[in-house]
């Protein structure tokens, strides 16, 4: 990869980077391409249980493609000690972490008639508790006056119903609340906190019928790609985004990403 200087010297932690088609892999590639060092967390056992599956050496191949600027660890984020372990390993490999991207997610189908305590707990442990603990660990170890970035990859649960996905919807909704609340706590810290709702992206889970239905419902007539999400993550990590915090970027809303690009270009021009 030909690094750009945009994020040179920065270190990022990105969770949920198990499959090459996944959102996490696209984010990791984009950040390395912008000059950052990236430490990923992956967890094969989850993807093995899903319809899309995962190749045995897929995470290692992702890391290898990142080159010297990439490294990672297999980690079950539902373990309460995972946040400390992840930051210990990332710090040992690359130094202080400047960017945290909470991308990992747990999903199971199930409506309100069939939800169980165990299913709720599985979703909560990864989708919300792990994200909160990772944010907390990031802040505890932050020792700079500017440049810190926390980005939470959320979902569209606040925009429209998500039938038969009650455990997923309610736990991902917590990421929106986390983003807004932590923003206020960190206003004077040099750390910005934002969330991105990318809309439906086909990373291998869509059937042809689902893809056609979602495409017909899209305001643009197209579905976003993993690379589109990754480019927004990169934009929010740049120096020009230092004053942007507490936002939930809805990529499917018309003009949202283009307006963000224009705002950042204006900030660069004024700096």
TISEDREN-722932 format. One record per residue (C-alpha): residue number from 1; residue in three letters; x, y, z. Coordinates in nm, 2 decimals. Layout:
BEGIN
<i: NUM&aa: ALA&xx: X&yy: Y&zz: Z>
...
END
This chain:
BEGIN
<i: 1&aa: UNK&xx: 0.00&yy: 0.00&zz: 0.00>
<i: 2&aa: UNK&xx: 0.12&yy: 0.35&zz: -0.09>
<i: 3&aa: UNK&xx: 0.08&yy: 0.54&zz: 0.24>
<i: 4&aa: UNK&xx: -0.05&yy: 0.90&zz: 0.23>
<i: 5&aa: UNK&xx: 0.08&yy: 1.14&zz: 0.49>
<i: 6&aa: UNK&xx: -0.26&yy: 1.22&zz: 0.63>
<i: 7&aa: UNK&xx: -0.24&yy: 0.99&zz: 0.93>
<i: 8&aa: UNK&xx: 0.14&yy: 0.93&zz: 0.94>
<i: 9&aa: UNK&xx: 0.26&yy: 0.86&zz: 1.29>
<i: 10&aa: UNK&xx: -0.09&yy: 0.77&zz: 1.42>
<i: 11&aa: UNK&xx: -0.18&yy: 0.43&zz: 1.58>
<i: 12&aa: UNK&xx: -0.53&yy: 0.28&zz: 1.54>
<i: 13&aa: UNK&xx: -0.71&yy: -0.01&zz: 1.70>
<i: 14&aa: UNK&xx: -0.99&yy: -0.15&zz: 1.49>
<i: 15&aa: UNK&xx: -1.22&yy: -0.43&zz: 1.62>
<i: 16&aa: UNK&xx: -1.41&yy: -0.68&zz: 1.42>
<i: 17&aa: UNK&xx: -1.15&yy: -0.75&zz: 1.15>
<i: 18&aa: UNK&xx: -1.20&yy: -1.12&zz: 1.07>
<i: 19&aa: UNK&xx: -1.31&yy: -1.13&zz: 0.70>
<i: 20&aa: UNK&xx: -1.16&yy: -0.96&zz: 0.40>
<i: 21&aa: UNK&xx: -1.50&yy: -0.86&zz: 0.28>
<i: 22&aa: UNK&xx: -1.59&yy: -0.72&zz: 0.62>
<i: 23&aa: UNK&xx: -1.62&yy: -0.36&zz: 0.73>
<i: 24&aa: UNK&xx: -1.33&yy: -0.39&zz: 0.97>
<i: 25&aa: UNK&xx: -1.09&yy: -0.50&zz: 0.70>
<i: 26&aa: UNK&xx: -1.19&yy: -0.21&zz: 0.47>
<i: 27&aa: UNK&xx: -1.13&yy: 0.03&zz: 0.76>
<i: 28&aa: UNK&xx: -0.79&yy: -0.12&zz: 0.84>
<i: 29&aa: UNK&xx: -0.68&yy: -0.10&zz: 0.48>
<i: 30&aa: UNK&xx: -0.80&yy: 0.27&zz: 0.45>
<i: 31&aa: UNK&xx: -0.62&yy: 0.38&zz: 0.77>
<i: 32&aa: UNK&xx: -0.29&yy: 0.20&zz: 0.67>
<i: 33&aa: UNK&xx: -0.33&yy: 0.36&zz: 0.33>
<i: 34&aa: UNK&xx: -0.34&yy: 0.70&zz: 0.50>
<i: 35&aa: UNK&xx: -0.02&yy: 0.63&zz: 0.68>
<i: 36&aa: UNK&xx: -0.14&yy: 0.49&zz: 1.02>
<i: 37&aa: UNK&xx: -0.03&yy: 0.18&zz: 1.20>
<i: 38&aa: UNK&xx: -0.33&yy: -0.04&zz: 1.27>
<i: 39&aa: UNK&xx: -0.37&yy: -0.31&zz: 1.53>
<i: 40&aa: UNK&xx: -0.67&yy: -0.53&zz: 1.47>
<i: 41&aa: UNK&xx: -0.89&yy: -0.76&zz: 1.68>
<i: 42&aa: UNK&xx: -1.05&yy: -1.06&zz: 1.52>
<i: 43&aa: UNK&xx: -1.26&yy: -1.36&zz: 1.64>
<i: 44&aa: UNK&xx: -1.30&yy: -1.65&zz: 1.40>
<i: 45&aa: UNK&xx: -1.54&yy: -1.85&zz: 1.62>
<i: 46&aa: UNK&xx: -1.82&yy: -1.60&zz: 1.57>
<i: 47&aa: UNK&xx: -1.80&yy: -1.59&zz: 1.19>
<i: 48&aa: UNK&xx: -1.77&yy: -1.97&zz: 1.17>
<i: 49&aa: UNK&xx: -2.12&yy: -1.99&zz: 1.32>
<i: 50&aa: UNK&xx: -2.26&yy: -1.75&zz: 1.06>
<i: 51&aa: UNK&xx: -2.39&yy: -1.83&zz: 0.71>
<i: 52&aa: UNK&xx: -2.11&yy: -1.63&zz: 0.55>
<i: 53&aa: UNK&xx: -1.83&yy: -1.83&zz: 0.73>
<i: 54&aa: UNK&xx: -1.46&yy: -1.75&zz: 0.73>
<i: 55&aa: UNK&xx: -1.15&yy: -1.90&zz: 0.58>
<i: 56&aa: UNK&xx: -0.91&yy: -2.05&zz: 0.85>
<i: 57&aa: UNK&xx: -0.63&yy: -1.81&zz: 0.77>
<i: 58&aa: UNK&xx: -0.84&yy: -1.51&zz: 0.67>
<i: 59&aa: UNK&xx: -0.74&yy: -1.28&zz: 0.95>
<i: 60&aa: UNK&xx: -0.37&yy: -1.35&zz: 0.91>
<i: 61&aa: UNK&xx: -0.40&yy: -1.28&zz: 0.54>
<i: 62&aa: UNK&xx: -0.56&yy: -0.94&zz: 0.62>
<i: 63&aa: UNK&xx: -0.27&yy: -0.86&zz: 0.85>
<i: 64&aa: UNK&xx: -0.02&yy: -0.97&zz: 0.60>
<i: 65&aa: UNK&xx: -0.18&yy: -0.74&zz: 0.33>
<i: 66&aa: UNK&xx: -0.14&yy: -0.45&zz: 0.57>
<i: 67&aa: UNK&xx: 0.24&yy: -0.49&zz: 0.57>
<i: 68&aa: UNK&xx: 0.47&yy: -0.37&zz: 0.85>
<i: 69&aa: UNK&xx: 0.20&yy: -0.12&zz: 0.96>
<i: 70&aa: UNK&xx: -0.04&yy: -0.40&zz: 1.05>
<i: 71&aa: UNK&xx: -0.06&yy: -0.64&zz: 1.34>
<i: 72&aa: UNK&xx: -0.34&yy: -0.80&zz: 1.54>
<i: 73&aa: UNK&xx: -0.47&yy: -1.05&zz: 1.79>
<i: 74&aa: UNK&xx: -0.75&yy: -1.30&zz: 1.81>
<i: 75&aa: UNK&xx: -0.97&yy: -1.19&zz: 2.10>
<i: 76&aa: UNK&xx: -1.32&yy: -1.27&zz: 2.24>
<i: 77&aa: UNK&xx: -1.45&yy: -0.92&zz: 2.32>
<i: 78&aa: UNK&xx: -1.72&yy: -1.07&zz: 2.54>
<i: 79&aa: UNK&xx: -1.45&yy: -1.14&zz: 2.79>
<i: 80&aa: UNK&xx: -1.45&yy: -0.85&zz: 3.04>
<i: 81&aa: UNK&xx: -1.06&yy: -0.84&zz: 3.04>
<i: 82&aa: UNK&xx: -1.04&yy: -0.81&zz: 2.66>
<i: 83&aa: UNK&xx: -1.01&yy: -0.43&zz: 2.65>
<i: 84&aa: UNK&xx: -0.70&yy: -0.43&zz: 2.87>
<i: 85&aa: UNK&xx: -0.54&yy: -0.71&zz: 2.68>
<i: 86&aa: UNK&xx: -0.61&yy: -0.54&zz: 2.34>
<i: 87&aa: UNK&xx: -0.46&yy: -0.21&zz: 2.45>
<i: 88&aa: UNK&xx: -0.16&yy: -0.38&zz: 2.62>
<i: 89&aa: UNK&xx: -0.08&yy: -0.57&zz: 2.29>
<i: 90&aa: UNK&xx: -0.14&yy: -0.27&zz: 2.07>
<i: 91&aa: UNK&xx: 0.07&yy: -0.04&zz: 2.28>
<i: 92&aa: UNK&xx: 0.35&yy: -0.30&zz: 2.30>
<i: 93&aa: UNK&xx: 0.36&yy: -0.33&zz: 1.92>
<i: 94&aa: UNK&xx: 0.31&yy: 0.03&zz: 1.81>
<i: 95&aa: UNK&xx: 0.30&yy: 0.27&zz: 2.11>
<i: 96&aa: UNK&xx: 0.02&yy: 0.50&zz: 2.23>
<i: 97&aa: UNK&xx: -0.31&yy: 0.44&zz: 2.05>
<i: 98&aa: UNK&xx: -0.45&yy: 0.76&zz: 1.89>
<i: 99&aa: UNK&xx: -0.76&yy: 0.61&zz: 1.72>
<i: 100&aa: UNK&xx: -1.02&yy: 0.36&zz: 1.84>
<i: 101&aa: UNK&xx: -1.27&yy: 0.22&zz: 1.59>
<i: 102&aa: UNK&xx: -1.54&yy: 0.01&zz: 1.76>
<i: 103&aa: UNK&xx: -1.66&yy: -0.20&zz: 1.47>
<i: 104&aa: UNK&xx: -1.71&yy: -0.55&zz: 1.62>
<i: 105&aa: UNK&xx: -2.07&yy: -0.66&zz: 1.65>
<i: 106&aa: UNK&xx: -2.27&yy: -0.97&zz: 1.75>
<i: 107&aa: UNK&xx: -2.59&yy: -1.05&zz: 1.56>
<i: 108&aa: UNK&xx: -2.86&yy: -1.32&zz: 1.59>
<i: 109&aa: UNK&xx: -3.21&yy: -1.31&zz: 1.45>
<i: 110&aa: UNK&xx: -3.50&yy: -1.32&zz: 1.69>
<i: 111&aa: UNK&xx: -3.81&yy: -1.11&zz: 1.77>
<i: 112&aa: UNK&xx: -3.96&yy: -1.02&zz: 2.10>
<i: 113&aa: UNK&xx: -4.16&yy: -1.34&zz: 2.13>
<i: 114&aa: UNK&xx: -3.84&yy: -1.55&zz: 2.12>
<i: 115&aa: UNK&xx: -3.58&yy: -1.34&zz: 2.28>
<i: 116&aa: UNK&xx: -3.40&yy: -1.49&zz: 2.58>
<i: 117&aa: UNK&xx: -3.17&yy: -1.38&zz: 2.86>
<i: 118&aa: UNK&xx: -2.88&yy: -1.56&zz: 2.71>
<i: 119&aa: UNK&xx: -2.94&yy: -1.40&zz: 2.36>
<i: 120&aa: UNK&xx: -2.96&yy: -1.06&zz: 2.51>
<i: 121&aa: UNK&xx: -2.64&yy: -1.11&zz: 2.71>
<i: 122&aa: UNK&xx: -2.45&yy: -1.23&zz: 2.41>
<i: 123&aa: UNK&xx: -2.54&yy: -0.91&zz: 2.22>
<i: 124&aa: UNK&xx: -2.49&yy: -0.68&zz: 2.51>
<i: 125&aa: UNK&xx: -2.14&yy: -0.82&zz: 2.59>
<i: 126&aa: UNK&xx: -2.00&yy: -0.74&zz: 2.25>
<i: 127&aa: UNK&xx: -2.22&yy: -0.46&zz: 2.10>
<i: 128&aa: UNK&xx: -2.22&yy: -0.24&zz: 2.41>
<i: 129&aa: UNK&xx: -2.03&yy: -0.35&zz: 2.71>
<i: 130&aa: UNK&xx: -1.71&yy: -0.42&zz: 2.51>
<i: 131&aa: UNK&xx: -1.74&yy: -0.08&zz: 2.33>
<i: 132&aa: UNK&xx: -1.78&yy: 0.10&zz: 2.66>
<i: 133&aa: UNK&xx: -1.48&yy: -0.08&zz: 2.82>
<i: 134&aa: UNK&xx: -1.27&yy: -0.01&zz: 2.51>
<i: 135&aa: UNK&xx: -1.35&yy: 0.36&zz: 2.52>
<i: 136&aa: UNK&xx: -1.27&yy: 0.37&zz: 2.89>
<i: 137&aa: UNK&xx: -0.93&yy: 0.20&zz: 2.83>
<i: 138&aa: UNK&xx: -0.85&yy: 0.43&zz: 2.55>
<i: 139&aa: UNK&xx: -0.92&yy: 0.74&zz: 2.76>
<i: 140&aa: UNK&xx: -0.72&yy: 0.60&zz: 3.06>
<i: 141&aa: UNK&xx: -0.42&yy: 0.57&zz: 2.84>
<i: 142&aa: UNK&xx: -0.45&yy: 0.89&zz: 2.65>
<i: 143&aa: UNK&xx: -0.16&yy: 1.13&zz: 2.72>
<i: 144&aa: UNK&xx: -0.18&yy: 1.39&zz: 2.45>
<i: 145&aa: UNK&xx: -0.35&yy: 1.73&zz: 2.42>
<i: 146&aa: UNK&xx: -0.51&yy: 1.67&zz: 2.08>
<i: 147&aa: UNK&xx: -0.56&yy: 1.41&zz: 1.81>
<i: 148&aa: UNK&xx: -0.75&yy: 1.14&zz: 1.98>
<i: 149&aa: UNK&xx: -1.03&yy: 0.98&zz: 1.79>
<i: 150&aa: UNK&xx: -1.31&yy: 0.74&zz: 1.90>
<i: 151&aa: UNK&xx: -1.54&yy: 0.62&zz: 1.62>
<i: 152&aa: UNK&xx: -1.83&yy: 0.38&zz: 1.69>
<i: 153&aa: UNK&xx: -1.99&yy: 0.19&zz: 1.40>
<i: 154&aa: UNK&xx: -2.35&yy: 0.19&zz: 1.48>
<i: 155&aa: UNK&xx: -2.66&yy: 0.08&zz: 1.29>
<i: 156&aa: UNK&xx: -3.00&yy: 0.22&zz: 1.16>
<i: 157&aa: UNK&xx: -3.20&yy: 0.12&zz: 1.46>
<i: 158&aa: UNK&xx: -3.29&yy: 0.48&zz: 1.54>
<i: 159&aa: UNK&xx: -3.41&yy: 0.55&zz: 1.19>
<i: 160&aa: UNK&xx: -3.65&yy: 0.27&zz: 1.12>
<i: 161&aa: UNK&xx: -3.78&yy: -0.05&zz: 1.28>
<i: 162&aa: UNK&xx: -3.56&yy: -0.36&zz: 1.27>
<i: 163&aa: UNK&xx: -3.81&yy: -0.65&zz: 1.30>
<i: 164&aa: UNK&xx: -3.69&yy: -0.98&zz: 1.43>
<i: 165&aa: UNK&xx: -3.36&yy: -0.83&zz: 1.55>
<i: 166&aa: UNK&xx: -3.47&yy: -0.70&zz: 1.89>
<i: 167&aa: UNK&xx: -3.15&yy: -0.79&zz: 2.08>
<i: 168&aa: UNK&xx: -2.92&yy: -0.65&zz: 1.81>
<i: 169&aa: UNK&xx: -3.13&yy: -0.33&zz: 1.77>
<i: 170&aa: UNK&xx: -3.15&yy: -0.24&zz: 2.14>
<i: 171&aa: UNK&xx: -2.78&yy: -0.31&zz: 2.21>
<i: 172&aa: UNK&xx: -2.66&yy: -0.12&zz: 1.90>
<i: 173&aa: UNK&xx: -2.88&yy: 0.17&zz: 2.00>
<i: 174&aa: UNK&xx: -2.67&yy: 0.20&zz: 2.31>
<i: 175&aa: UNK&xx: -2.38&yy: 0.30&zz: 2.09>
<i: 176&aa: UNK&xx: -2.56&yy: 0.62&zz: 1.99>
<i: 177&aa: UNK&xx: -2.61&yy: 0.71&zz: 2.36>
<i: 178&aa: UNK&xx: -2.25&yy: 0.62&zz: 2.44>
<i: 179&aa: UNK&xx: -2.13&yy: 0.85&zz: 2.16>
<i: 180&aa: UNK&xx: -2.33&yy: 1.15&zz: 2.28>
<i: 181&aa: UNK&xx: -2.26&yy: 1.10&zz: 2.65>
<i: 182&aa: UNK&xx: -1.89&yy: 1.04&zz: 2.62>
<i: 183&aa: UNK&xx: -1.85&yy: 1.34&zz: 2.39>
<i: 184&aa: UNK&xx: -1.94&yy: 1.57&zz: 2.67>
<i: 185&aa: UNK&xx: -1.70&yy: 1.40&zz: 2.92>
<i: 186&aa: UNK&xx: -1.41&yy: 1.44&zz: 2.68>
<i: 187&aa: UNK&xx: -1.46&yy: 1.79&zz: 2.54>
<i: 188&aa: UNK&xx: -1.15&yy: 1.92&zz: 2.71>
<i: 189&aa: UNK&xx: -0.93&yy: 1.61&zz: 2.65>
<i: 190&aa: UNK&xx: -0.84&yy: 1.64&zz: 2.29>
<i: 191&aa: UNK&xx: -1.04&yy: 1.33&zz: 2.20>
<i: 192&aa: UNK&xx: -1.34&yy: 1.35&zz: 1.96>
<i: 193&aa: UNK&xx: -1.61&yy: 1.09&zz: 1.97>
<i: 194&aa: UNK&xx: -1.83&yy: 1.02&zz: 1.67>
<i: 195&aa: UNK&xx: -2.05&yy: 0.74&zz: 1.53>
<i: 196&aa: UNK&xx: -2.12&yy: 0.63&zz: 1.18>
<i: 197&aa: UNK&xx: -2.43&yy: 0.45&zz: 1.06>
<i: 198&aa: UNK&xx: -2.33&yy: 0.32&zz: 0.72>
<i: 199&aa: UNK&xx: -2.66&yy: 0.18&zz: 0.62>
<i: 200&aa: UNK&xx: -2.69&yy: -0.18&zz: 0.48>
<i: 201&aa: UNK&xx: -2.36&yy: -0.30&zz: 0.32>
<i: 202&aa: UNK&xx: -2.33&yy: -0.64&zz: 0.16>
<i: 203&aa: UNK&xx: -2.04&yy: -0.81&zz: 0.32>
<i: 204&aa: UNK&xx: -2.16&yy: -1.15&zz: 0.22>
<i: 205&aa: UNK&xx: -2.48&yy: -1.17&zz: 0.43>
<i: 206&aa: UNK&xx: -2.74&yy: -1.05&zz: 0.17>
<i: 207&aa: UNK&xx: -2.94&yy: -1.28&zz: -0.04>
<i: 208&aa: UNK&xx: -3.03&yy: -1.16&zz: -0.39>
<i: 209&aa: UNK&xx: -3.39&yy: -1.08&zz: -0.27>
<i: 210&aa: UNK&xx: -3.26&yy: -0.88&zz: 0.03>
<i: 211&aa: UNK&xx: -3.01&yy: -0.69&zz: -0.19>
<i: 212&aa: UNK&xx: -3.28&yy: -0.60&zz: -0.45>
<i: 213&aa: UNK&xx: -3.52&yy: -0.49&zz: -0.18>
<i: 214&aa: UNK&xx: -3.27&yy: -0.27&zz: 0.00>
<i: 215&aa: UNK&xx: -3.14&yy: -0.12&zz: -0.32>
<i: 216&aa: UNK&xx: -3.49&yy: -0.02&zz: -0.42>
<i: 217&aa: UNK&xx: -3.54&yy: 0.15&zz: -0.08>
<i: 218&aa: UNK&xx: -3.21&yy: 0.34&zz: -0.10>
<i: 219&aa: UNK&xx: -3.25&yy: 0.71&zz: -0.16>
<i: 220&aa: UNK&xx: -2.95&yy: 0.70&zz: -0.41>
<i: 221&aa: UNK&xx: -3.06&yy: 0.37&zz: -0.57>
<i: 222&aa: UNK&xx: -2.73&yy: 0.22&zz: -0.47>
<i: 223&aa: UNK&xx: -2.61&yy: 0.04&zz: -0.16>
<i: 224&aa: UNK&xx: -2.30&yy: 0.18&zz: 0.02>
<i: 225&aa: UNK&xx: -1.98&yy: -0.03&zz: 0.00>
<i: 226&aa: UNK&xx: -1.74&yy: -0.12&zz: 0.29>
<i: 227&aa: UNK&xx: -1.49&yy: 0.12&zz: 0.13>
<i: 228&aa: UNK&xx: -1.74&yy: 0.41&zz: 0.16>
<i: 229&aa: UNK&xx: -1.76&yy: 0.36&zz: 0.53>
<i: 230&aa: UNK&xx: -1.38&yy: 0.33&zz: 0.55>
<i: 231&aa: UNK&xx: -1.34&yy: 0.66&zz: 0.38>
<i: 232&aa: UNK&xx: -1.57&yy: 0.84&zz: 0.63>
<i: 233&aa: UNK&xx: -1.37&yy: 0.68&zz: 0.92>
<i: 234&aa: UNK&xx: -1.05&yy: 0.82&zz: 0.77>
<i: 235&aa: UNK&xx: -1.21&yy: 1.17&zz: 0.73>
<i: 236&aa: UNK&xx: -1.31&yy: 1.18&zz: 1.09>
<i: 237&aa: UNK&xx: -0.95&yy: 1.08&zz: 1.19>
<i: 238&aa: UNK&xx: -0.78&yy: 1.37&zz: 1.02>
<i: 239&aa: UNK&xx: -0.66&yy: 1.68&zz: 1.19>
<i: 240&aa: UNK&xx: -0.93&yy: 1.88&zz: 1.01>
<i: 241&aa: UNK&xx: -1.19&yy: 1.69&zz: 1.20>
<i: 242&aa: UNK&xx: -1.06&yy: 1.80&zz: 1.54>
<i: 243&aa: UNK&xx: -1.37&yy: 2.02&zz: 1.60>
<i: 244&aa: UNK&xx: -1.62&yy: 1.75&zz: 1.49>
<i: 245&aa: UNK&xx: -1.74&yy: 1.55&zz: 1.79>
<i: 246&aa: UNK&xx: -2.07&yy: 1.41&zz: 1.91>
<i: 247&aa: UNK&xx: -2.21&yy: 1.34&zz: 1.56>
<i: 248&aa: UNK&xx: -2.38&yy: 1.03&zz: 1.43>
<i: 249&aa: UNK&xx: -2.31&yy: 1.03&zz: 1.06>
<i: 250&aa: UNK&xx: -2.60&yy: 0.87&zz: 0.87>
<i: 251&aa: UNK&xx: -2.44&yy: 0.77&zz: 0.54>
<i: 252&aa: UNK&xx: -2.77&yy: 0.69&zz: 0.38>
<i: 253&aa: UNK&xx: -2.91&yy: 1.03&zz: 0.44>
<i: 254&aa: UNK&xx: -2.89&yy: 1.24&zz: 0.12>
<i: 255&aa: UNK&xx: -2.59&yy: 1.47&zz: 0.12>
<i: 256&aa: UNK&xx: -2.45&yy: 1.37&zz: 0.46>
<i: 257&aa: UNK&xx: -2.11&yy: 1.25&zz: 0.35>
<i: 258&aa: UNK&xx: -2.07&yy: 1.52&zz: 0.08>
<i: 259&aa: UNK&xx: -2.15&yy: 1.79&zz: 0.33>
<i: 260&aa: UNK&xx: -1.90&yy: 1.64&zz: 0.57>
<i: 261&aa: UNK&xx: -1.63&yy: 1.65&zz: 0.30>
<i: 262&aa: UNK&xx: -1.71&yy: 2.01&zz: 0.23>
<i: 263&aa: UNK&xx: -1.70&yy: 2.10&zz: 0.60>
<i: 264&aa: UNK&xx: -1.36&yy: 1.94&zz: 0.64>
<i: 265&aa: UNK&xx: -1.23&yy: 2.11&zz: 0.32>
<i: 266&aa: UNK&xx: -1.34&yy: 2.44&zz: 0.46>
<i: 267&aa: UNK&xx: -1.17&yy: 2.37&zz: 0.79>
<i: 268&aa: UNK&xx: -0.84&yy: 2.28&zz: 0.61>
<i: 269&aa: UNK&xx: -0.86&yy: 2.60&zz: 0.41>
<i: 270&aa: UNK&xx: -0.90&yy: 2.81&zz: 0.73>
<i: 271&aa: UNK&xx: -0.61&yy: 2.64&zz: 0.92>
END
